[in-house]
Amino acid sequence: MQISEILFYFSPFLKNTYLYKMKKFSFLFILFIALNVFSQEHAWIYFNDKPNASTYLSNPLTMLSQRALDRRLNQNISLDYLDVPISNSYINQIVALNGVEVKAKSKWLNAIHVYGLETDIRQAEGFSFVNHIEFASNNITNREEKIEKFNEIAVVYNYGNSLNQNEQIGVDILHQNDYTGQGLYIAVMDNGFGGVDTFNGFQHIRDNNQILGSYNFVERNNNLNTGGTHGMSVLSTIAGFVDGELIGTAPDAKFYLFVTEDVNSESPLEESLWVEAAEKADSLGVDVINTSLGYRDFDESKYNHVYTDFNGSTTFIARGASVLASRGIVATIAAGNDGNGFHYISTPADATNILTVGAVDTNGNMANFSSYGPSADGRIKPDVDAKGAGTTIIQSSGNVGTGSGTSFAAPVLCGAVACLWQAFPDKTSFEIMDLIRQSAHLYQNPTDHYGYGIPDFSSIYATLNTSKNSLNSLYIYPVPVQNDLYFSQQITSFELIDLQGRKILSNDRQITGIKYVNISNINVGIYFLNVNYNNKNYQFKIIKK
């Protein structure tokens, strides 16, 4: 409404008043009303999160062109939260507000620029996904901002009951640093995978096309729904994604699913099918293989194995598995569940140059059913352990529940291997396995039941990351950080910036020679740290835990 229209509207009521005679005062008074009630304002609406972050980060071409991705690759710049587009759902709900026009948007700041009456724009404060609103006009007081934790799905998961199995081996720290298995290929060799194509817990990998291929070597077809659901449950500990209930250890890896186990019989043929599948996995460029199968007794006793056969070089399947590391593949293999019976590991858990995995419970105590080592030739077995007693899995019903067995300990570890290799792709298969063994809590004093013990992927990451950063003159540690963040050199100044570009913390410019900064009072989340050192500017991404 124009000023002249306002004057025309009010003039009949003012004509015979003192106010009407004081024309100048009248105009200013009505102008004041118009400016404050009817003026259009520019403002920015900031959002709390990006709910589809994991989907976009798993499909980078939906965000950036191939040339942009190539540029990132050439400069060793990883994709992150800032690359993810703003939620269209959020924008559409703002557009639906009466009188509010969306003029521009910024994925980097997770905000949109709007234009409209202040009262109309203020309606957006009622949405739970709105973090805060900033008005461009200096005449409008911006209300106190809502400061909330940024739940970037790519790095902060709501694990639910699966937290323990992730946290116990430190893979949650790799997740927080954006290492979720993306770019790694995993082959799972088991019995049937019934439910992978329908259960909600695998919707994530179906939507993101993370199943690259499959084959049933037993039936010589592509039917994965025969042979039971053990393979499905095994896969769920790596790839399952049910927010608040189950997050697998490598939810963004890609998968090949191979049926090699015949549930209707037990014969030496299954060993050969396994080796055939392993060779196929090698040809497809697979990085990590998991198998939760073991062989000792067969339907015909003349084929049975005895303990002396478990030396890594006698059984057909062990000889095949022992080749994998020389092809650049890490294999995680269940130790077996004969701790209370036969006692020892089965095959191919006896293979050389693999990771044989025993089972522990929530508290890190060895599960009594977990098979013992050593191998028949005296090697330490199992190599390491992961949660296999009361593991959170997707059950045959499609619901999230628990299951027990080294069958689930092995894939929990398998996913962690993929995340670690994503973080340090220059490492060889042998180096990855050695790092994992050496990080285990009993590495100096292994036992026949624990082997080297429970590995700590967070310590591997911290050590290698510090070593990698030390190639530069300046690096920061620890990553992630809880209280004090240290600099490898004394810096001149710093600024801590949140994901919306707001300065959260900075130093007094009169103080130089800064060696550390305390961020214990900062909210949990992801930040950028701008640092000046030796007249050069550096930027680091940090995670406050």
C-alpha positions as CSV (number, residue, x, y, z in Angstrom):
1,M,0.0,0.0,0.0
2,Q,1.4,3.4,-1.0
3,I,1.6,6.4,1.3
4,S,-0.9,8.4,-0.8
5,E,-3.3,5.5,-0.4
6,I,-2.9,5.5,3.3
7,L,-3.6,9.2,3.5
8,F,-6.7,8.9,1.4
9,Y,-7.9,6.0,3.5
10,F,-7.5,8.0,6.8
11,S,-8.5,11.5,5.6
12,P,-12.3,11.2,6.1
13,F,-11.7,10.4,9.8
14,L,-9.2,13.2,10.2
15,K,-10.8,16.0,8.2
16,N,-12.3,17.9,11.1
17,T,-9.7,17.3,13.7
18,Y,-6.8,19.2,15.0
19,L,-4.5,16.5,13.6
20,Y,-5.9,17.1,10.1
21,K,-5.1,20.8,10.3
22,M,-1.5,20.0,11.3
23,K,-0.8,18.5,7.9
24,K,2.9,18.0,8.4
25,F,2.4,16.2,11.7
26,S,-0.3,14.1,10.1
27,F,1.9,13.0,7.3
28,L,4.8,12.1,9.6
29,F,2.5,10.2,12.0
30,I,0.9,8.1,9.2
31,L,4.3,7.6,7.6
32,F,5.5,6.2,10.9
33,I,2.6,3.8,10.9
34,A,3.2,2.8,7.3
35,L,6.9,2.2,7.8
36,N,6.5,0.1,10.9
37,V,3.3,-1.8,10.0
38,F,3.4,-2.1,6.2
39,S,7.1,-2.0,5.2
40,Q,8.7,-4.9,3.5
41,E,11.8,-6.4,5.1
42,H,14.8,-8.4,4.0
43,A,15.7,-11.2,6.3
44,W,17.6,-14.5,6.5
45,I,16.1,-17.7,7.9
46,Y,18.6,-20.2,9.2
47,F,17.8,-23.9,9.5
48,N,18.9,-26.4,12.2
49,D,20.0,-29.2,9.9
50,K,20.0,-30.9,6.5
51,P,17.9,-34.1,7.0
52,N,19.0,-35.7,3.7
53,A,22.7,-35.1,4.2
54,S,23.7,-38.8,4.2
55,T,21.8,-39.4,0.9
56,Y,23.5,-36.5,-0.9
57,L,27.0,-37.3,0.5
58,S,26.5,-40.9,-0.8
59,N,25.6,-39.5,-4.2
60,P,27.9,-36.6,-4.8
61,L,26.9,-36.0,-8.4
62,T,23.5,-34.9,-7.1
63,M,25.4,-31.9,-5.5
64,L,28.4,-31.2,-7.7
65,S,29.5,-31.7,-11.3
66,Q,32.1,-34.3,-12.2
67,R,34.6,-31.5,-12.8
68,A,34.0,-30.0,-9.4
69,L,34.5,-33.5,-7.8
70,D,37.7,-33.9,-9.8
71,R,38.9,-30.6,-8.6
72,R,38.2,-31.6,-5.0
73,L,40.0,-34.9,-5.6
74,N,43.1,-33.2,-7.1
75,Q,43.4,-31.0,-4.0
76,N,42.5,-33.7,-1.5
77,I,39.4,-31.8,-0.4
78,S,36.7,-34.1,1.0
79,L,32.9,-33.5,0.6
80,D,31.2,-32.3,3.7
81,Y,28.1,-30.8,5.2
82,L,28.5,-27.5,3.4
83,D,28.1,-29.2,0.0
84,V,24.7,-30.6,0.8
85,P,21.7,-28.6,-0.6
86,I,19.2,-27.0,1.7
87,S,16.1,-29.2,2.4
88,N,13.5,-28.5,-0.3
89,S,10.9,-29.5,2.3
90,Y,12.0,-26.7,4.6
91,I,12.0,-24.2,1.7
92,N,8.5,-25.2,0.6
93,Q,7.1,-24.7,4.0
94,I,8.5,-21.2,4.2
95,V,7.1,-20.5,0.7
96,A,3.7,-21.5,1.9
97,L,3.7,-18.8,4.5
98,N,1.4,-15.9,3.5
99,G,3.3,-12.8,2.4
100,V,6.8,-14.3,2.5
101,E,8.9,-14.5,-0.7
102,V,12.0,-16.5,-1.0
103,K,14.6,-14.5,-2.9
104,A,17.8,-16.5,-2.6
105,K,19.4,-19.4,-0.7
106,S,22.8,-20.6,0.5
107,K,23.7,-24.2,1.2
108,W,27.0,-23.1,2.8
109,L,25.1,-21.1,5.5
110,N,22.0,-23.4,5.4
111,A,19.9,-20.3,5.1
112,I,17.4,-18.6,2.7
113,H,16.9,-14.9,2.0
114,V,13.3,-13.9,2.3
115,Y,11.3,-10.7,1.8
116,G,8.0,-9.7,3.4
117,L,6.4,-8.0,6.3
118,E,8.2,-8.6,9.6
119,T,5.0,-10.1,11.1
120,D,4.7,-12.6,8.2
121,I,8.4,-13.5,8.3
122,R,8.1,-14.1,12.1
123,Q,5.7,-16.9,11.4
124,A,8.7,-19.1,10.5
125,E,9.8,-19.0,14.1
126,G,7.1,-21.5,14.8
127,F,8.8,-24.2,12.7
128,S,10.9,-26.7,14.7
129,F,13.5,-26.8,11.9
130,V,14.2,-23.1,12.0
131,N,17.2,-22.2,14.0
132,H,16.8,-18.4,14.0
133,I,15.9,-15.4,11.9
134,E,18.1,-12.4,11.2
135,F,16.6,-9.2,9.8
136,A,18.7,-6.9,7.6
137,S,17.3,-3.7,9.0
138,N,19.1,-2.1,11.9
139,N,15.8,-0.9,13.1
140,I,14.6,-4.4,14.0
141,T,15.9,-6.1,17.0
142,N,16.7,-9.7,16.2
143,R,15.5,-12.0,18.9
144,E,17.8,-14.1,20.9
145,E,19.2,-16.9,18.6
146,K,18.4,-20.5,19.3
147,I,21.8,-22.3,19.6
148,E,21.3,-25.9,19.0
149,K,23.5,-28.9,18.4
150,F,24.1,-29.6,14.7
151,N,23.1,-33.1,14.0
152,E,25.0,-33.7,10.8
153,I,23.8,-37.1,9.8
154,A,27.0,-37.8,7.9
155,V,29.0,-37.6,11.1
156,V,26.7,-37.8,14.2
157,Y,24.5,-40.9,14.3
158,N,21.7,-41.8,16.7
159,Y,22.9,-45.3,17.2
160,G,20.3,-46.5,19.7
161,N,21.2,-49.9,21.1
162,S,23.9,-50.3,18.5
163,L,26.0,-47.6,20.2
164,N,28.0,-50.1,22.3
165,Q,29.2,-52.2,19.4
166,N,30.3,-49.1,17.5
167,E,31.8,-47.4,20.5
168,Q,33.5,-50.4,21.9
169,I,36.0,-50.6,19.0
170,G,36.1,-46.8,18.4
171,V,34.5,-46.8,15.0
172,D,32.1,-44.1,16.2
173,I,35.1,-41.6,16.1
174,L,35.7,-42.5,12.5
175,H,32.1,-41.8,11.7
176,Q,32.3,-38.4,13.5
177,N,35.2,-37.6,11.1
178,D,33.1,-38.4,8.0
179,Y,34.6,-41.9,7.5
180,T,31.6,-44.2,7.1
181,G,32.9,-46.6,4.5
182,Q,32.1,-44.5,1.5
183,G,34.1,-45.5,-1.6
184,L,34.9,-49.0,-0.2
185,Y,33.6,-52.2,-1.6
186,I,32.7,-55.0,0.8
187,A,31.7,-58.6,-0.2
188,V,29.6,-60.5,2.3
189,M,29.8,-64.3,1.7
190,D,27.2,-66.2,3.6
191,N,23.9,-68.1,3.2
192,G,20.7,-66.4,2.2
193,F,20.0,-62.6,2.3
194,G,16.2,-62.8,2.5
195,G,14.8,-59.4,3.4
196,V,17.6,-57.2,2.1
197,D,15.3,-56.2,-0.8
198,T,12.3,-55.4,1.4
199,F,13.2,-54.6,5.1
200,N,13.2,-51.0,6.2
201,G,16.6,-51.4,7.8
202,F,18.2,-51.7,4.3
203,Q,16.2,-48.9,2.7
204,H,19.3,-46.7,3.0
205,I,21.5,-48.9,0.9
206,R,18.7,-49.6,-1.6
207,D,17.9,-45.9,-2.1
208,N,21.6,-45.1,-2.6
209,N,22.3,-48.0,-4.9
210,Q,24.9,-49.4,-2.6
211,I,24.3,-53.0,-3.6
212,L,26.5,-53.4,-6.6
213,G,25.8,-57.0,-7.4
214,S,25.0,-60.4,-6.1
215,Y,25.1,-64.1,-7.0
216,N,24.0,-67.4,-5.5
217,F,26.9,-69.8,-6.1
218,V,25.0,-72.7,-4.6
219,E,22.0,-72.5,-7.0
220,R,23.9,-70.8,-9.8
221,N,21.4,-67.9,-10.1
222,N,20.7,-64.5,-8.7
223,N,18.2,-65.6,-6.0
224,L,19.3,-64.3,-2.6
225,N,16.1,-65.1,-0.8
226,T,16.7,-68.8,-0.5
227,G,19.0,-70.3,2.1
228,G,17.8,-68.5,5.1
229,T,18.4,-65.0,6.5
230,H,21.7,-65.4,8.3
231,G,23.5,-63.4,5.6
232,M,21.0,-60.7,6.0
233,S,21.5,-60.3,9.7
234,V,25.3,-60.4,9.2
235,L,25.0,-57.6,6.6
236,S,22.8,-55.5,9.0
237,T,25.7,-55.0,11.4
238,I,27.6,-53.3,8.6
239,A,25.0,-51.7,6.5
240,G,21.8,-51.5,8.6
241,F,20.4,-48.1,9.1
242,V,17.4,-47.6,11.5
243,D,17.7,-44.2,13.1
244,G,17.7,-44.5,16.9
245,E,17.9,-48.3,16.8
246,L,20.7,-49.6,14.6
247,I,23.6,-48.0,12.7
248,G,26.0,-50.4,11.0
249,T,29.7,-49.9,11.2
250,A,30.0,-48.9,7.5
251,P,26.6,-47.6,6.4
252,D,27.9,-45.9,3.3
253,A,30.1,-48.7,1.8
254,K,29.0,-50.5,-1.3
255,F,28.3,-54.2,-1.3
256,Y,28.4,-57.5,-3.2
257,L,26.3,-60.2,-1.7
258,F,27.3,-63.8,-2.4
259,V,25.6,-67.0,-1.3
260,T,28.2,-69.8,-0.8
261,E,26.7,-71.8,2.0
262,D,24.2,-74.6,1.3
263,V,21.8,-74.8,4.3
264,N,20.5,-78.1,3.1
265,S,23.7,-80.0,3.3
266,E,27.3,-79.8,4.5
267,S,29.9,-80.9,2.0
268,P,33.4,-79.9,0.9
269,L,31.9,-78.3,-2.2
270,E,31.0,-75.3,0.0
271,E,34.7,-74.6,0.6
272,S,35.2,-74.5,-3.2
273,L,32.3,-72.2,-3.7
274,W,33.6,-69.9,-1.1
275,V,37.0,-69.7,-2.9
276,E,35.3,-69.2,-6.2
277,A,33.3,-66.3,-4.7
278,A,36.4,-64.8,-3.2
279,E,38.1,-64.8,-6.6
280,K,35.1,-63.1,-8.1
281,A,35.2,-60.5,-5.4
282,D,38.9,-59.9,-6.2
283,S,38.0,-59.5,-9.9
284,L,35.3,-56.9,-9.0
285,G,37.7,-54.7,-7.0
286,V,36.4,-55.6,-3.5
287,D,38.4,-54.2,-0.6
288,V,37.1,-56.1,2.3
289,I,35.5,-59.6,2.6
290,N,33.5,-60.8,5.5
291,T,32.5,-64.4,6.1
292,S,30.7,-65.7,9.1
293,L,31.0,-69.3,8.1
294,G,33.2,-72.1,9.4
295,Y,33.8,-75.8,8.4
296,R,34.8,-78.8,10.5
297,D,32.2,-81.6,10.3
298,F,30.4,-82.7,7.1
299,D,27.4,-84.9,6.3
300,E,29.8,-87.7,5.4
301,S,32.3,-88.1,8.2
302,K,35.1,-89.1,5.9
303,Y,35.4,-85.5,4.9
304,N,35.7,-84.2,8.5
305,H,38.5,-81.9,9.5
306,V,40.6,-82.4,12.7
307,Y,42.4,-79.8,14.7
308,T,45.8,-80.5,13.0
309,D,44.2,-79.5,9.7
310,F,43.7,-75.9,10.9
311,N,47.2,-74.7,10.1
312,G,46.3,-72.3,7.4
313,S,47.6,-74.4,4.6
314,T,45.7,-77.7,4.7
315,T,42.0,-77.0,4.0
316,F,41.0,-75.8,0.5
317,I,39.1,-72.8,1.9
318,A,42.0,-71.7,4.1
319,R,44.5,-71.9,1.3
320,G,42.2,-69.7,-0.8
321,A,41.6,-67.2,2.0
322,S,45.3,-67.0,2.7
323,V,45.8,-65.5,-0.8
324,L,43.5,-62.5,-0.3
325,A,45.9,-60.2,1.4
326,S,48.4,-60.6,-1.4
327,R,45.6,-59.3,-3.7
328,G,45.1,-56.2,-1.5
329,I,42.0,-57.5,0.3
330,V,41.4,-57.7,4.0
331,A,39.2,-60.6,5.1
332,T,37.4,-60.6,8.5
333,I,36.4,-64.2,9.4
334,A,34.4,-65.4,12.4
335,A,36.4,-67.5,14.8
336,G,33.5,-70.0,15.4
337,N,31.2,-70.8,18.3
338,D,32.8,-73.9,19.7
339,G,34.3,-72.5,22.9
340,N,32.1,-74.8,24.9
341,G,32.5,-77.8,22.7
342,F,35.2,-78.6,20.1
343,H,37.0,-75.6,21.8
344,Y,39.1,-74.5,18.8
345,I,38.6,-72.3,15.8
346,S,37.4,-73.8,12.5
347,T,38.4,-73.1,9.0
348,P,38.8,-70.6,7.2
349,A,39.4,-68.9,10.6
350,D,42.9,-70.6,10.6
351,A,43.9,-68.9,7.3
352,T,47.1,-66.7,7.3
353,N,47.0,-63.0,6.7
354,I,43.4,-62.5,7.6
355,L,41.6,-61.1,10.7
356,T,40.0,-63.9,12.7
357,V,37.4,-62.3,15.0
358,G,36.3,-63.5,18.4
359,A,33.2,-62.4,20.3
360,V,33.0,-60.2,23.4
361,D,29.9,-58.9,25.3
362,T,28.9,-55.4,26.1
363,N,31.5,-55.0,28.9
364,G,34.3,-56.4,26.8
365,N,34.3,-59.8,28.5
366,M,35.0,-62.8,26.3
367,A,31.9,-64.7,25.3
368,N,32.2,-68.3,26.6
369,F,31.0,-69.7,23.2
370,S,33.7,-67.9,21.2
371,S,36.2,-70.5,19.9
372,Y,39.8,-70.6,21.2
373,G,43.1,-70.5,19.4
374,P,45.9,-70.9,18.6
375,S,45.9,-72.3,15.1
376,A,47.4,-75.8,14.7
377,D,50.7,-74.2,13.7
378,G,50.8,-72.0,16.8
379,R,49.7,-68.6,15.4
380,I,47.7,-66.3,17.7
381,K,44.0,-66.8,17.1
382,P,41.6,-65.1,17.2
383,D,43.4,-62.0,16.0
384,V,41.0,-59.5,17.5
385,D,37.5,-59.3,19.0
386,A,34.3,-57.3,18.6
387,K,30.8,-57.5,20.1
388,G,29.3,-60.8,19.4
389,A,27.2,-61.4,22.5
390,G,23.9,-59.5,22.4
391,T,24.9,-57.7,19.1
392,T,22.2,-55.4,17.7
393,I,21.1,-56.8,14.4
394,I,18.1,-57.0,12.0
395,Q,16.4,-60.3,12.8
396,S,14.5,-62.6,10.3
397,S,11.3,-60.7,11.1
398,G,12.7,-57.5,9.8
399,N,12.7,-55.9,13.3
400,V,15.8,-54.7,15.1
401,G,16.8,-57.1,18.0
402,T,19.8,-58.9,19.2
403,G,21.8,-61.9,18.2
404,S,24.9,-63.7,19.5
405,G,27.8,-65.4,17.8
406,T,31.1,-64.7,16.3
407,S,29.0,-64.5,13.1
408,F,28.1,-60.9,14.2
409,A,31.5,-60.0,15.7
410,A,33.2,-60.4,12.4
411,P,31.0,-58.1,10.3
412,V,31.0,-55.4,13.1
413,L,34.8,-55.4,12.7
414,C,34.5,-55.6,8.9
415,G,32.7,-52.3,8.6
416,A,35.3,-50.6,10.9
417,V,38.1,-51.9,8.6
418,A,36.3,-50.2,5.7
419,C,36.0,-46.9,7.6
420,L,39.7,-47.0,8.6
421,W,40.8,-47.7,5.0
422,Q,38.7,-44.8,3.8
423,A,40.5,-42.5,6.2
424,F,44.0,-43.8,5.1
425,P,43.7,-45.2,1.6
426,D,47.4,-45.3,1.1
427,K,47.8,-48.2,3.5
428,T,48.2,-51.7,2.2
429,S,46.0,-54.7,3.3
430,F,48.9,-55.9,5.5
431,E,49.4,-52.5,7.1
432,I,45.7,-52.2,7.9
433,M,45.7,-55.6,9.6
434,D,48.9,-54.9,11.6
435,L,47.5,-51.5,12.8
436,I,44.3,-53.2,14.0
437,R,46.2,-55.9,15.9
438,Q,48.6,-53.5,17.4
439,S,45.8,-51.3,18.7
440,A,44.2,-54.1,20.6
441,H,44.2,-54.0,24.4
442,L,46.1,-57.3,24.9
443,Y,48.6,-56.8,22.1
444,Q,51.6,-57.2,24.4
445,N,50.0,-60.2,26.3
446,P,47.7,-62.1,23.9
447,T,45.7,-65.1,25.2
448,D,44.2,-68.2,23.5
449,H,40.7,-66.9,24.0
450,Y,41.0,-63.1,23.4
451,G,43.9,-63.3,20.9
452,Y,45.2,-59.7,20.8
453,G,42.0,-58.4,22.3
454,I,39.6,-55.6,21.4
455,P,41.1,-53.1,18.9
456,D,40.8,-49.3,19.2
457,F,40.1,-47.7,15.8
458,S,39.9,-44.3,17.4
459,S,43.5,-44.5,18.6
460,I,44.7,-45.7,15.2
461,Y,42.9,-42.7,13.6
462,A,44.4,-40.3,16.1
463,T,47.9,-41.6,15.7
464,L,47.9,-41.7,11.9
465,N,46.0,-38.4,11.6
466,T,48.6,-36.7,13.8
467,S,51.4,-38.2,11.8
468,K,49.7,-37.1,8.6
469,N,49.2,-33.6,9.9
470,S,52.8,-33.4,11.1
471,L,53.9,-33.2,7.5
472,N,52.7,-29.6,7.7
473,S,54.3,-27.0,9.9
474,L,51.0,-26.6,11.8
475,Y,48.5,-29.1,12.9
476,I,45.9,-29.5,15.7
477,Y,45.1,-32.2,18.2
478,P,43.3,-34.2,19.5
479,V,40.6,-34.8,16.9
480,P,37.8,-34.9,17.9
481,V,38.2,-32.6,20.9
482,Q,36.3,-32.3,24.2
483,N,38.2,-29.7,26.3
484,D,41.6,-28.3,25.2
485,L,42.5,-28.1,21.6
486,Y,46.3,-27.9,21.1
487,F,48.4,-26.4,18.3
488,S,51.7,-27.9,17.2
489,Q,53.2,-24.5,17.0
490,Q,52.5,-21.2,18.8
491,I,50.0,-19.3,16.7
492,T,49.2,-15.6,16.5
493,S,45.4,-15.6,16.3
494,F,42.4,-17.8,15.8
495,E,38.6,-17.6,15.1
496,L,36.2,-20.5,15.7
497,I,33.3,-20.3,13.2
498,D,30.2,-22.4,13.2
499,L,28.5,-24.0,10.2
500,Q,26.4,-20.9,9.7
501,G,29.4,-18.6,9.5
502,R,29.0,-17.1,13.0
503,K,32.1,-16.4,15.1
504,I,31.8,-18.4,18.3
505,L,35.2,-17.7,19.8
506,S,38.4,-15.8,19.1
507,N,41.5,-14.7,21.0
508,D,42.4,-11.3,22.4
509,R,44.5,-9.8,19.6
510,Q,46.9,-8.4,22.2
511,I,47.8,-12.0,23.2
512,T,50.1,-13.9,20.8
513,G,52.1,-17.1,21.1
514,I,48.9,-19.2,21.7
515,K,49.6,-22.9,22.3
516,Y,46.1,-24.1,23.0
517,V,42.5,-23.0,23.4
518,N,39.8,-24.3,25.8
519,I,36.5,-25.1,24.1
520,S,34.8,-27.0,26.9
521,N,32.0,-24.5,27.0
522,I,31.2,-24.7,23.2
523,N,28.2,-26.8,22.1
524,V,28.8,-30.2,20.6
525,G,29.1,-30.0,16.8
526,I,31.2,-29.2,13.8
527,Y,33.2,-26.0,13.4
528,F,35.8,-24.4,11.3
529,L,38.9,-23.0,13.0
530,N,40.7,-20.2,11.2
531,V,44.3,-19.8,12.4
532,N,47.1,-17.3,11.6
533,Y,50.5,-18.8,12.0
534,N,53.8,-17.4,10.7
535,N,51.8,-14.8,8.6
536,K,49.9,-17.5,6.9
537,N,46.2,-18.4,7.3
538,Y,45.1,-22.0,7.9
539,Q,41.7,-23.5,8.2
540,F,40.8,-26.8,10.0
541,K,37.6,-28.6,10.5
542,I,37.1,-29.7,14.1
543,I,34.5,-31.8,15.9
544,K,33.6,-30.9,19.4
545,K,32.4,-33.9,21.3
